């Protein structure tokens, strides 16, 4: 069985990391302006504000822990491998909670908060402390060019060729904890359906594209994902 899982902010919500859009209007983008803090133009206009925004999120991440949903996906990866199956785990999240829960192959299509990228030489390195314009790039020695290794609005997500190849080769597409509002990730379910691939949505509540999914499971990810993984591994 080859399963393609796409995760979004909802899988990390119970680890204390915020989601971006929710009906209560308390999401990150209800409190912060994404055009000022998550675009190349916003970074060029006010880099200090962007660094402060991501420095706060980086500190929150370092204080957070994976939840039962992250651990369940790590069990699924190992369990499928034992059965000559395969899990492709693609996340829209920039946190490292999948890796800390034991997932070994994670594709971060929107980048990683615990890495920095040099806009002068493109080198990407692990970065766990605050980041500022004063920091120097270890590779090229330039100062003032380091940014979070995060894909901003208007920028191309990472590893899309690998992602579409894995999606086309899968037997089941599962979206977990995502509102399905940001492309290209939001288009994966339609791509899967066009290829005759079964689809499943696991979320707190129906996403806007719920009608596109063959199977739906709703509730907190820390409960719904372990139950779903147990069912998948029981199928053998
Ligand atoms: N368990 C499961 N799902 C949850 C939980 C939970 N405990 N809490 C919230 N959710 C669901 C919400 O119902 C919502 O559908 O998670 C989803 C989160 O949606 P968004 O906040 O829009 O996050 P996401 O879909 O990951 O956003 C995609 O938008 O701003 C960009 O780059 C950012 O990667 C992000 C992208």
py3Dmol code that shows the C-alpha trace and the ligand (Angstrom):
import py3Dmol

protein = """\
ATOM      1  CA  UNK A   1       0.000   0.000   0.000  1.00  0.00           C
ATOM      2  CA  UNK A   2       1.498   3.377  -1.008  1.00  0.00           C
ATOM      3  CA  UNK A   3      -0.037   6.200   1.005  1.00  0.00           C
ATOM      4  CA  UNK A   4       0.509   9.921   0.382  1.00  0.00           C
ATOM      5  CA  UNK A   5      -0.223  12.063   3.444  1.00  0.00           C
ATOM      6  CA  UNK A   6      -0.424  15.873   3.305  1.00  0.00           C
ATOM      7  CA  UNK A   7      -0.429  17.584   6.692  1.00  0.00           C
ATOM      8  CA  UNK A   8      -1.295  21.149   7.632  1.00  0.00           C
ATOM      9  CA  UNK A   9      -1.287  23.361  10.712  1.00  0.00           C
ATOM     10  CA  UNK A  10      -4.155  21.415  12.298  1.00  0.00           C
ATOM     11  CA  UNK A  11      -1.910  18.431  13.067  1.00  0.00           C
ATOM     12  CA  UNK A  12       0.292  20.669  15.234  1.00  0.00           C
ATOM     13  CA  UNK A  13      -2.577  22.602  16.865  1.00  0.00           C
ATOM     14  CA  UNK A  14      -2.685  20.314  19.931  1.00  0.00           C
ATOM     15  CA  UNK A  15       1.066  20.813  20.314  1.00  0.00           C
ATOM     16  CA  UNK A  16       0.302  24.470  20.962  1.00  0.00           C
ATOM     17  CA  UNK A  17       1.347  25.826  17.571  1.00  0.00           C
ATOM     18  CA  UNK A  18      -1.273  28.110  16.026  1.00  0.00           C
ATOM     19  CA  UNK A  19      -3.313  27.452  12.915  1.00  0.00           C
ATOM     20  CA  UNK A  20      -3.669  30.184  10.290  1.00  0.00           C
ATOM     21  CA  UNK A  21      -7.407  30.306   9.568  1.00  0.00           C
ATOM     22  CA  UNK A  22     -10.206  29.226  11.798  1.00  0.00           C
ATOM     23  CA  UNK A  23     -13.877  30.059  12.019  1.00  0.00           C
ATOM     24  CA  UNK A  24     -13.387  31.693  15.437  1.00  0.00           C
ATOM     25  CA  UNK A  25     -11.150  34.256  13.720  1.00  0.00           C
ATOM     26  CA  UNK A  26      -8.251  33.619  16.148  1.00  0.00           C
ATOM     27  CA  UNK A  27      -5.864  32.169  13.545  1.00  0.00           C
ATOM     28  CA  UNK A  28      -2.370  33.571  12.960  1.00  0.00           C
ATOM     29  CA  UNK A  29      -3.501  35.500   9.842  1.00  0.00           C
ATOM     30  CA  UNK A  30      -6.359  37.045  11.786  1.00  0.00           C
ATOM     31  CA  UNK A  31      -3.793  38.543  14.184  1.00  0.00           C
ATOM     32  CA  UNK A  32      -0.871  39.231  11.859  1.00  0.00           C
ATOM     33  CA  UNK A  33      -0.847  40.576   8.293  1.00  0.00           C
ATOM     34  CA  UNK A  34       0.584  37.880   5.974  1.00  0.00           C
ATOM     35  CA  UNK A  35       1.312  40.478   3.291  1.00  0.00           C
ATOM     36  CA  UNK A  36       3.661  42.271   5.719  1.00  0.00           C
ATOM     37  CA  UNK A  37       5.170  39.177   7.383  1.00  0.00           C
ATOM     38  CA  UNK A  38       5.049  36.332   4.840  1.00  0.00           C
ATOM     39  CA  UNK A  39       5.983  37.876   1.472  1.00  0.00           C
ATOM     40  CA  UNK A  40       9.345  38.821  -0.093  1.00  0.00           C
ATOM     41  CA  UNK A  41       8.030  42.390  -0.438  1.00  0.00           C
ATOM     42  CA  UNK A  42       7.166  42.543   3.262  1.00  0.00           C
ATOM     43  CA  UNK A  43      10.660  41.301   4.153  1.00  0.00           C
ATOM     44  CA  UNK A  44      12.300  43.882   1.879  1.00  0.00           C
ATOM     45  CA  UNK A  45      10.137  46.635   3.406  1.00  0.00           C
ATOM     46  CA  UNK A  46      10.605  45.727   7.092  1.00  0.00           C
ATOM     47  CA  UNK A  47      13.034  42.829   7.701  1.00  0.00           C
ATOM     48  CA  UNK A  48      13.158  43.473  11.457  1.00  0.00           C
ATOM     49  CA  UNK A  49       9.374  42.946  11.777  1.00  0.00           C
ATOM     50  CA  UNK A  50       9.568  39.721   9.771  1.00  0.00           C
ATOM     51  CA  UNK A  51      12.517  38.430  11.832  1.00  0.00           C
ATOM     52  CA  UNK A  52      10.650  39.270  15.069  1.00  0.00           C
ATOM     53  CA  UNK A  53       7.567  37.355  13.838  1.00  0.00           C
ATOM     54  CA  UNK A  54       9.549  34.221  12.960  1.00  0.00           C
ATOM     55  CA  UNK A  55      11.816  34.490  16.027  1.00  0.00           C
ATOM     56  CA  UNK A  56       8.708  34.293  18.236  1.00  0.00           C
ATOM     57  CA  UNK A  57       7.378  31.297  16.272  1.00  0.00           C
ATOM     58  CA  UNK A  58      10.823  29.596  16.436  1.00  0.00           C
ATOM     59  CA  UNK A  59      10.972  29.998  20.216  1.00  0.00           C
ATOM     60  CA  UNK A  60       7.404  28.639  20.528  1.00  0.00           C
ATOM     61  CA  UNK A  61       8.361  25.646  18.386  1.00  0.00           C
ATOM     62  CA  UNK A  62      11.431  24.848  20.505  1.00  0.00           C
ATOM     63  CA  UNK A  63       9.145  24.776  23.570  1.00  0.00           C
ATOM     64  CA  UNK A  64       6.530  22.571  21.852  1.00  0.00           C
ATOM     65  CA  UNK A  65       6.304  18.774  21.719  1.00  0.00           C
ATOM     66  CA  UNK A  66       4.905  16.409  19.080  1.00  0.00           C
ATOM     67  CA  UNK A  67       1.410  15.065  19.830  1.00  0.00           C
ATOM     68  CA  UNK A  68      -0.144  11.609  19.333  1.00  0.00           C
ATOM     69  CA  UNK A  69      -0.978  12.412  15.705  1.00  0.00           C
ATOM     70  CA  UNK A  70       2.704  12.982  14.851  1.00  0.00           C
ATOM     71  CA  UNK A  71       3.729   9.771  16.632  1.00  0.00           C
ATOM     72  CA  UNK A  72       0.994   7.817  14.838  1.00  0.00           C
ATOM     73  CA  UNK A  73       2.290   8.903  11.405  1.00  0.00           C
ATOM     74  CA  UNK A  74       5.796   7.782  12.412  1.00  0.00           C
ATOM     75  CA  UNK A  75       4.309   4.358  13.293  1.00  0.00           C
ATOM     76  CA  UNK A  76       2.529   4.285   9.935  1.00  0.00           C
ATOM     77  CA  UNK A  77       5.789   4.984   8.059  1.00  0.00           C
ATOM     78  CA  UNK A  78       7.565   2.117   9.853  1.00  0.00           C
ATOM     79  CA  UNK A  79       4.567  -0.224   9.589  1.00  0.00           C
ATOM     80  CA  UNK A  80       4.132   0.311   5.856  1.00  0.00           C
ATOM     81  CA  UNK A  81       7.850  -0.238   5.250  1.00  0.00           C
ATOM     82  CA  UNK A  82       7.612  -3.587   7.096  1.00  0.00           C
ATOM     83  CA  UNK A  83       4.818  -4.559   4.707  1.00  0.00           C
ATOM     84  CA  UNK A  84       6.762  -3.467   1.587  1.00  0.00           C
ATOM     85  CA  UNK A  85       4.458  -0.486   1.385  1.00  0.00           C
ATOM     86  CA  UNK A  86       5.425   3.174   1.518  1.00  0.00           C
ATOM     87  CA  UNK A  87       4.400   6.428   3.182  1.00  0.00           C
ATOM     88  CA  UNK A  88       5.117   9.743   1.487  1.00  0.00           C
ATOM     89  CA  UNK A  89       4.689  12.452   4.130  1.00  0.00           C
ATOM     90  CA  UNK A  90       4.432  15.969   2.674  1.00  0.00           C
ATOM     91  CA  UNK A  91       3.830  18.777   5.139  1.00  0.00           C
ATOM     92  CA  UNK A  92       2.838  22.392   4.660  1.00  0.00           C
ATOM     93  CA  UNK A  93       4.111  22.976   8.186  1.00  0.00           C
ATOM     94  CA  UNK A  94       7.467  24.574   8.907  1.00  0.00           C
ATOM     95  CA  UNK A  95       7.781  22.897  12.315  1.00  0.00           C
ATOM     96  CA  UNK A  96       9.938  19.808  12.989  1.00  0.00           C
ATOM     97  CA  UNK A  97       7.347  17.915  15.027  1.00  0.00           C
ATOM     98  CA  UNK A  98       7.033  15.098  12.467  1.00  0.00           C
ATOM     99  CA  UNK A  99      10.800  14.510  12.668  1.00  0.00           C
ATOM    100  CA  UNK A 100      10.845  14.734  16.474  1.00  0.00           C
ATOM    101  CA  UNK A 101       8.054  12.124  16.577  1.00  0.00           C
ATOM    102  CA  UNK A 102      10.239   9.747  14.538  1.00  0.00           C
ATOM    103  CA  UNK A 103       9.151  10.276  10.928  1.00  0.00           C
ATOM    104  CA  UNK A 104      12.254   9.740   8.785  1.00  0.00           C
ATOM    105  CA  UNK A 105      11.163  11.012   5.364  1.00  0.00           C
ATOM    106  CA  UNK A 106       9.376  14.344   5.592  1.00  0.00           C
ATOM    107  CA  UNK A 107       8.994  16.726   2.637  1.00  0.00           C
ATOM    108  CA  UNK A 108       8.611  20.335   3.814  1.00  0.00           C
ATOM    109  CA  UNK A 109       7.013  22.021   0.802  1.00  0.00           C
ATOM    110  CA  UNK A 110       6.815  25.385   2.626  1.00  0.00           C
ATOM    111  CA  UNK A 111      10.319  25.223   4.124  1.00  0.00           C
ATOM    112  CA  UNK A 112      11.534  24.827   7.707  1.00  0.00           C
ATOM    113  CA  UNK A 113      11.480  27.310  10.595  1.00  0.00           C
ATOM    114  CA  UNK A 114      14.623  25.776  12.159  1.00  0.00           C
ATOM    115  CA  UNK A 115      16.720  26.561   9.088  1.00  0.00           C
ATOM    116  CA  UNK A 116      18.016  29.843   7.652  1.00  0.00           C
ATOM    117  CA  UNK A 117      18.721  30.677   4.023  1.00  0.00           C
ATOM    118  CA  UNK A 118      21.223  33.217   2.693  1.00  0.00           C
ATOM    119  CA  UNK A 119      19.634  35.450   0.041  1.00  0.00           C
ATOM    120  CA  UNK A 120      23.160  36.200  -1.256  1.00  0.00           C
ATOM    121  CA  UNK A 121      24.402  32.630  -1.840  1.00  0.00           C
ATOM    122  CA  UNK A 122      21.303  30.457  -1.248  1.00  0.00           C
ATOM    123  CA  UNK A 123      23.014  28.263   1.339  1.00  0.00           C
ATOM    124  CA  UNK A 124      20.611  26.690   3.870  1.00  0.00           C
ATOM    125  CA  UNK A 125      21.800  25.790   7.371  1.00  0.00           C
ATOM    126  CA  UNK A 126      20.210  24.671  10.639  1.00  0.00           C
ATOM    127  CA  UNK A 127      19.247  27.709  12.709  1.00  0.00           C
ATOM    128  CA  UNK A 128      17.717  27.362  16.199  1.00  0.00           C
ATOM    129  CA  UNK A 129      18.322  30.792  17.725  1.00  0.00           C
ATOM    130  CA  UNK A 130      16.920  34.227  16.918  1.00  0.00           C
ATOM    131  CA  UNK A 131      17.797  35.457  13.421  1.00  0.00           C
ATOM    132  CA  UNK A 132      18.564  39.086  12.547  1.00  0.00           C
ATOM    133  CA  UNK A 133      20.135  41.289   9.902  1.00  0.00           C
ATOM    134  CA  UNK A 134      23.323  41.327  11.997  1.00  0.00           C
ATOM    135  CA  UNK A 135      23.876  37.584  11.495  1.00  0.00           C
ATOM    136  CA  UNK A 136      26.581  36.475   9.095  1.00  0.00           C
ATOM    137  CA  UNK A 137      26.281  33.703   6.506  1.00  0.00           C
ATOM    138  CA  UNK A 138      28.744  30.885   7.349  1.00  0.00           C
ATOM    139  CA  UNK A 139      29.100  29.981   3.655  1.00  0.00           C
ATOM    140  CA  UNK A 140      29.737  33.320   1.918  1.00  0.00           C
ATOM    141  CA  UNK A 141      30.550  35.548   4.894  1.00  0.00           C
ATOM    142  CA  UNK A 142      27.916  38.131   3.888  1.00  0.00           C
ATOM    143  CA  UNK A 143      25.956  39.888   6.628  1.00  0.00           C
ATOM    144  CA  UNK A 144      22.397  41.189   6.352  1.00  0.00           C
ATOM    145  CA  UNK A 145      21.164  38.566   3.875  1.00  0.00           C
ATOM    146  CA  UNK A 146      19.927  35.741   6.123  1.00  0.00           C
ATOM    147  CA  UNK A 147      16.182  34.960   6.100  1.00  0.00           C
ATOM    148  CA  UNK A 148      14.077  32.148   7.510  1.00  0.00           C
ATOM    149  CA  UNK A 149      14.128  29.124   5.146  1.00  0.00           C
ATOM    150  CA  UNK A 150      10.365  29.525   4.739  1.00  0.00           C
ATOM    151  CA  UNK A 151       8.384  29.728   1.471  1.00  0.00           C
ATOM    152  CA  UNK A 152       6.429  33.007   1.454  1.00  0.00           C
ATOM    153  CA  UNK A 153       3.322  33.897  -0.498  1.00  0.00           C
ATOM    154  CA  UNK A 154       4.274  34.462  -4.131  1.00  0.00           C
ATOM    155  CA  UNK A 155       7.268  32.106  -3.898  1.00  0.00           C
ATOM    156  CA  UNK A 156       7.504  28.620  -5.401  1.00  0.00           C
ATOM    157  CA  UNK A 157       6.955  25.758  -2.919  1.00  0.00           C
ATOM    158  CA  UNK A 158       9.793  23.232  -2.624  1.00  0.00           C
ATOM    159  CA  UNK A 159      10.151  19.722  -4.105  1.00  0.00           C
ATOM    160  CA  UNK A 160       7.050  19.936  -6.331  1.00  0.00           C
ATOM    161  CA  UNK A 161       8.403  17.476  -8.953  1.00  0.00           C
ATOM    162  CA  UNK A 162       9.094  14.911  -6.211  1.00  0.00           C
ATOM    163  CA  UNK A 163       5.670  15.574  -4.686  1.00  0.00           C
ATOM    164  CA  UNK A 164       3.663  15.156  -7.888  1.00  0.00           C
ATOM    165  CA  UNK A 165       5.645  12.021  -8.782  1.00  0.00           C
ATOM    166  CA  UNK A 166       4.879  10.461  -5.395  1.00  0.00           C
ATOM    167  CA  UNK A 167       1.229  11.493  -5.581  1.00  0.00           C
ATOM    168  CA  UNK A 168       0.774   9.864  -8.995  1.00  0.00           C
ATOM    169  CA  UNK A 169       2.314   6.627  -7.673  1.00  0.00           C
ATOM    170  CA  UNK A 170       0.128   6.424  -4.558  1.00  0.00           C
ATOM    171  CA  UNK A 171      -2.902   4.250  -3.820  1.00  0.00           C
ATOM    172  CA  UNK A 172      -4.405   6.599  -1.223  1.00  0.00           C
ATOM    173  CA  UNK A 173      -4.240  10.381  -0.685  1.00  0.00           C
ATOM    174  CA  UNK A 174      -4.919  11.609   2.858  1.00  0.00           C
ATOM    175  CA  UNK A 175      -5.171  15.279   3.895  1.00  0.00           C
ATOM    176  CA  UNK A 176      -4.756  15.864   7.643  1.00  0.00           C
ATOM    177  CA  UNK A 177      -5.330  19.170   9.470  1.00  0.00           C
ATOM    178  CA  UNK A 178      -5.471  21.461   6.468  1.00  0.00           C
ATOM    179  CA  UNK A 179      -8.167  23.896   5.367  1.00  0.00           C
ATOM    180  CA  UNK A 180      -7.363  23.255   1.694  1.00  0.00           C
ATOM    181  CA  UNK A 181      -7.171  26.961   0.897  1.00  0.00           C
ATOM    182  CA  UNK A 182      -3.565  27.445  -0.264  1.00  0.00           C
ATOM    183  CA  UNK A 183      -2.370  26.136  -3.631  1.00  0.00           C
ATOM    184  CA  UNK A 184      -0.675  24.068  -4.912  1.00  0.00           C
ATOM    185  CA  UNK A 185      -1.278  21.845  -1.836  1.00  0.00           C
ATOM    186  CA  UNK A 186      -5.027  22.534  -1.999  1.00  0.00           C
ATOM    187  CA  UNK A 187      -5.067  21.065  -5.516  1.00  0.00           C
ATOM    188  CA  UNK A 188      -3.565  17.683  -4.568  1.00  0.00           C
ATOM    189  CA  UNK A 189      -6.982  16.114  -3.811  1.00  0.00           C
ATOM    190  CA  UNK A 190      -8.355  17.024  -7.257  1.00  0.00           C
ATOM    191  CA  UNK A 191      -5.149  15.680  -8.833  1.00  0.00           C
ATOM    192  CA  UNK A 192      -5.572  12.415  -6.909  1.00  0.00           C
ATOM    193  CA  UNK A 193      -9.234  12.072  -7.966  1.00  0.00           C
ATOM    194  CA  UNK A 194      -8.334  12.714 -11.600  1.00  0.00           C
ATOM    195  CA  UNK A 195      -5.867   9.809 -11.336  1.00  0.00           C
ATOM    196  CA  UNK A 196      -8.474   7.521  -9.766  1.00  0.00           C
ATOM    197  CA  UNK A 197      -6.694   7.549  -6.386  1.00  0.00           C
ATOM    198  CA  UNK A 198      -8.823   7.087  -3.238  1.00  0.00           C
ATOM    199  CA  UNK A 199      -8.988  10.155  -1.004  1.00  0.00           C
ATOM    200  CA  UNK A 200      -9.513  10.691   2.727  1.00  0.00           C
ATOM    201  CA  UNK A 201      -9.839  13.881   4.820  1.00  0.00           C
ATOM    202  CA  UNK A 202      -8.966  13.838   8.534  1.00  0.00           C
ATOM    203  CA  UNK A 203      -9.687  17.207  10.109  1.00  0.00           C
ATOM    204  CA  UNK A 204     -11.306  18.942  13.068  1.00  0.00           C
ATOM    205  CA  UNK A 205     -14.244  19.866  10.847  1.00  0.00           C
ATOM    206  CA  UNK A 206     -15.144  19.570   7.141  1.00  0.00           C
ATOM    207  CA  UNK A 207     -12.802  21.675   4.983  1.00  0.00           C
ATOM    208  CA  UNK A 208     -14.175  23.677   2.067  1.00  0.00           C
ATOM    209  CA  UNK A 209     -13.270  20.756  -0.229  1.00  0.00           C
ATOM    210  CA  UNK A 210     -14.784  18.013   1.951  1.00  0.00           C
ATOM    211  CA  UNK A 211     -17.040  16.962  -0.949  1.00  0.00           C
ATOM    212  CA  UNK A 212     -13.944  15.878  -2.905  1.00  0.00           C
ATOM    213  CA  UNK A 213     -12.995  13.190  -0.379  1.00  0.00           C
ATOM    214  CA  UNK A 214     -14.213   9.562  -0.519  1.00  0.00           C
ATOM    215  CA  UNK A 215     -13.791   9.131   3.243  1.00  0.00           C
ATOM    216  CA  UNK A 216     -13.886  11.751   6.013  1.00  0.00           C
ATOM    217  CA  UNK A 217     -12.963  11.496   9.688  1.00  0.00           C
ATOM    218  CA  UNK A 218     -13.533  14.498  11.964  1.00  0.00           C
ATOM    219  CA  UNK A 219     -12.264  15.339  15.437  1.00  0.00           C
ATOM    220  CA  UNK A 220      -8.999  16.361  17.101  1.00  0.00           C
ATOM    221  CA  UNK A 221      -5.996  14.950  15.219  1.00  0.00           C
ATOM    222  CA  UNK A 222      -4.513  13.478  18.401  1.00  0.00           C
ATOM    223  CA  UNK A 223      -7.554  11.130  18.471  1.00  0.00           C
ATOM    224  CA  UNK A 224      -8.534  10.688  14.807  1.00  0.00           C
ATOM    225  CA  UNK A 225      -5.036  10.080  13.365  1.00  0.00           C
ATOM    226  CA  UNK A 226      -3.976   7.277  15.766  1.00  0.00           C
ATOM    227  CA  UNK A 227      -7.353   5.548  15.158  1.00  0.00           C
ATOM    228  CA  UNK A 228      -6.949   5.862  11.375  1.00  0.00           C
ATOM    229  CA  UNK A 229      -3.324   4.598  11.492  1.00  0.00           C
ATOM    230  CA  UNK A 230      -4.438   1.594  13.569  1.00  0.00           C
ATOM    231  CA  UNK A 231      -7.055   0.789  10.902  1.00  0.00           C
ATOM    232  CA  UNK A 232      -4.466   1.157   8.107  1.00  0.00           C
ATOM    233  CA  UNK A 233      -1.953  -1.128   9.814  1.00  0.00           C
ATOM    234  CA  UNK A 234      -4.663  -3.682  10.660  1.00  0.00           C
ATOM    235  CA  UNK A 235      -5.475  -3.904   6.931  1.00  0.00           C
ATOM    236  CA  UNK A 236      -1.928  -5.167   6.433  1.00  0.00           C
TER     237      UNK A 236
END
"""
ligand_1 = """\
36
LIG
N -7.071 18.514 14.768
C -7.306 18.425 13.437
N -7.525 19.495 12.638
C -7.490 20.707 13.223
C -7.254 20.890 14.610
C -7.033 19.725 15.386
N -6.803 19.789 16.706
N -7.305 22.221 14.873
C -7.559 22.837 13.703
N -7.683 21.942 12.716
C -7.968 22.176 11.289
C -8.833 23.385 11.019
O -10.223 23.012 11.028
C -8.375 23.793 9.613
O -9.165 23.156 8.615
O -6.734 22.431 10.667
C -6.938 23.274 9.530
C -5.895 24.369 9.560
O -6.082 25.171 8.418
P -5.104 26.426 8.204
O -5.000 27.186 9.477
O -5.565 27.119 6.960
O -3.671 25.761 7.961
P -3.113 25.118 6.630
O -4.222 24.473 5.840
O -1.961 24.279 7.006
O -2.579 26.402 5.828
C -1.881 26.158 4.635
O -1.305 28.494 4.517
O -0.540 30.491 5.374
C -0.182 29.363 4.693
O 2.005 28.577 4.685
C 0.837 28.589 5.458
O 1.259 26.218 5.334
C 0.247 27.192 5.574
C -0.797 27.193 4.474
"""
view = py3Dmol.view(width=600, height=400)
view.addModel(protein, "pdb")
view.setStyle({"model": 0}, {"cartoon": {"style": "trace"}})
view.addModel(ligand_1, "xyz")
view.setStyle({"model": 1}, {"stick": {}})
view.zoomTo()
view.show()
